[in-house]
Amino acid sequence: MRIGVIGAAGKIGQMRVATILAEPRAELAAVMDMSMEKARAHAHGAPAFDRLEAFLAVPMDAVVISTPAHVREPLCLAAFAAGLHVLSEKPLHHTVEGSRRIVAAAKAAGRHLGAGFNMRYYPAFSYVRDVMQSGQIGEIDHIRIYGGHEGLPKFAFDWEYKSEISGGGALWDVGIHMTDMARHLMGEITEVYGVASENVWKVRGSEDNAMAIFKSPEGLPAIYQASWIDWNGYKSAVEVYGSRGMVRGAYAPMENVLITMEKTGGAPRRTVNRHRGIQIAEKLRSWKVTALKSFQAEMGEFIDLMEGRQGLRIADGHAALRAVEVAAAVPESSRTGLPVRLDNIGAMRL
């Protein structure tokens, strides 16, 4: 597969380029960035561009769009118009309407849209889903999910936290991954009831905290929080509770806990995995070690998706859209005091 990268000079864009170079089934077709100097610096011998029209003139099968969300729509639409598949970073767009237009363009073009929810491939979280589906913890009763960090000090640029260009606050940042994780585990989110506040950083339209209850079409509930005031630093966690045990997955550090019982209320068996190899690798190098591996797995499944394979872990365009719709629904529910109901859109079909 010939794959180009838009936004190749960015922190994540550079990692996306690296995954293409490392993938035996892929070839880096071209790169694009805001300036030729930046593009050439990260081209690794591929053609480099600072103009979209010239970039899209290069023969390729797909494009990875690794740019801020507020400039992504015209890039996605142009790529689909050129007959290309797209892997987009998250959130898909900084508005619900823009996200819907991108998904509609993918469907009209008959092209695949993959969403950059790479945390689906983190060992701690993939383990949770595998355990949940295996039946080891019995009938699933509810899910708890959390994502947080200390907020504005984490950001290098104002487009990362100002709502008019980011979409919003914690829900659109660390929370967007965990919203997708909730849907990934639940199957779908069709009801959102929550509260959002801006009491700490006081950035208009960018919530410091969001707490919500999600429901699946079958009534499975998830308790959710996204926070920009976790003074203890970055962390994400998922807990799934069933009739015969529970499973927990967490990151920073990577960790799993599994508790199982022969019957409800029986003697618990506890299994803990601290993922020491990952923890040591991150301590010696950085968080990028884990992120890069997840990007590599995601890139492999993006190619699988383009080749028509089914039953993949990769997030599709509907997953990207629903995460944005939920991010908008929590403040709306907070404003009205009422739940927001969403259609059951399921998996994206071309």
C-alpha positions, -999 to 999 in steps of 0.1 A, spaced: 0 0 0 13 34 -10 6 57 19 12 95 23 13 115 55 0 150 60 15 167 90 46 146 89 68 170 109 46 170 140 53 149 171 27 123 162 32 127 124 68 117 128 57 85 145 31 78 118 59 81 92 80 56 112 52 31 113 48 32 75 85 27 71 85 -2 94 54 -19 78 64 -45 52 31 -41 33 34 -3 31 55 23 12 59 59 22 45 76 -10 48 113 0 48 137 29 33 171 34 37 198 60 33 236 64 67 243 48 89 226 24 117 227 49 97 208 75 84 184 49 118 175 35 132 171 70 109 142 76 105 127 41 130 99 44 136 101 7 99 103 -3 86 133 -23 79 163 0 53 190 -5 38 220 12 7 222 -12 -22 198 -11 -28 197 -48 8 187 -56 8 161 -27 -24 145 -40 -10 142 -75 14 115 -63 1 80 -69 -10 66 -36 -37 44 -20 -42 61 13 -32 91 35 -26 95 72 -39 130 83 -19 140 114 -29 176 118 -49 196 144 -86 188 142 -97 223 131 -79 221 97 -87 184 90 -120 186 71 -108 200 38 -79 176 39 -101 146 44 -126 157 18 -99 163 -8 -84 129 0 -117 111 -5 -124 131 -37 -90 118 -49 -101 82 -42 -79 77 -12 -86 58 21 -79 79 52 -65 73 87 -73 104 107 -60 114 142 -85 120 169 -108 139 174 -120 136 138 -130 173 138 -136 200 163 -173 200 156 -200 174 153 -212 188 119 -177 187 105 -172 151 117 -205 141 100 -194 157 67 -162 138 68 -179 105 74 -205 112 47 -177 120 22 -160 87 30 -192 68 23 -199 87 -9 -164 79 -21 -166 43 -10 -134 47 9 -124 35 43 -120 59 72 -99 48 101 -97 67 134 -65 71 154 -77 56 187 -44 37 192 -51 30 229 -73 1 217 -39 -16 211 -24 -9 245 -19 -43 262 -37 -33 293 -69 -23 275 -69 -50 248 -67 -75 277 -98 -60 293 -118 -64 261 -105 -99 255 -114 -110 291 -148 -93 288 -156 -112 256 -143 -145 270 -170 -148 296 -145 -152 325 -161 -126 347 -197 -137 339 -225 -114 329 -213 -78 326 -230 -55 351 -213 -21 345 -181 -4 334 -161 24 351 -138 45 329 -115 74 336 -89 96 318 -71 126 333 -41 147 337 -31 181 352 -45 202 324 -31 233 307 6 227 317 5 196 295 -1 216 263 25 233 241 0 252 218 -32 270 225 -50 250 197 -48 220 220 -71 235 246 -91 265 232 -126 252 223 -130 272 191 -101 252 176 -99 221 198 -136 214 202 -136 216 240 -117 206 270 -110 173 288 -137 155 269 -120 163 236 -85 156 248 -76 127 272 -113 120 274 -118 113 237 -97 81 240 -117 69 269 -150 77 253 -139 55 224 -128 28 248 -162 29 265 -179 24 231 -154 -2 221 -163 -23 252 -200 -15 253 -207 -20 215 -225 14 212 -234 44 232 -270 56 227 -276 76 259 -255 102 277 -263 119 310 -237 141 326 -222 173 340 -193 194 328 -176 223 346 -150 250 339 -143 260 375 -105 256 376 -87 267 344 -117 289 334 -112 285 297 -145 293 280 -160 262 264 -132 239 276 -144 218 305 -119 210 333 -141 180 344 -168 160 328 -187 132 346 -213 111 329 -233 79 327 -233 62 292 -258 35 283 -257 10 255 -288 0 235 -291 -30 258 -289 -8 289 -254 -16 299 -241 14 319 -207 30 321 -196 55 347 -172 80 330 -149 109 340 -125 130 320 -104 155 340 -79 183 336 -72 186 374 -56 152 381 -27 167 400 -10 133 402 -3 133 365 -16 114 334 -36 82 339 -63 62 322 -82 33 336 -110 9 327 -128 -14 351 -154 -40 340 -175 -57 367 -194 -89 361 -213 -115 381 -182 -137 386 -154 -111 389 -139 -80 375 -110 -69 352 -91 -37 354 -67 -21 328 -47 10 334 -20 30 318 8 52 332 19 28 344 5 -1 324 -13 -26 347 -39 -53 347 -59 -69 375 -82 -98 370 -105 -113 397 -125 -144 389 -148 -166 409 -164 -200 402 -198 -186 412 -212 -152 423 -197 -145 458 -173 -174 456 -137 -174 466 -118 -149 444 -87 -157 424 -66 -126 417 -41 -122 388 -19 -91 385 2 -81 355 24 -50 360 38 -52 324 74 -47 338 90 -48 303 68 -19 292 74 1 323 112 -4 321 113 5 284 93 37 290 115 47 320 147 42 299 133 59 267 99 75 269 61 70 265 67 70 228 80 34 230 44 22 238 27 47 216 48 36 186 40 0 191 3 8 192 6 29 160 24 0 143 -5 -24 152 -30 2 141 -13 7 108 -13 -30 102 -50 -32 108 -56 -1 86 -40 -20 58 -62 -50 67 -92 -27 66 -83 -15 31 -79 -51 20 -115 -58 31 -108 -79 62 -135 -80 90 -135 -84 128 -106 -59 133 -98 -39 164 -92 -6 145 -117 22 151 -137 32 120 -154 64 109 -185 57 130 -163 53 161 -147 86 153 -180 103 149 -196 89 180 -167 100 202 -172 136 190 -210 133 194 -205 121 230 -180 149 237 -207 174 226 -235 156 244 -221 157 279 -220 196 281 -255 196 264 -268 173 291 -251 194 318 -269 225 304 -304 210 301 -302 186 330 -316 159 307 -301 129 290 -290 131 253 -301 102 231 -281 92 201 -290 69 172 -275 34 172 -251 38 142 -231 6 148 -201 -2 126 -194 18 94 -204 1 62 -193 12 28 
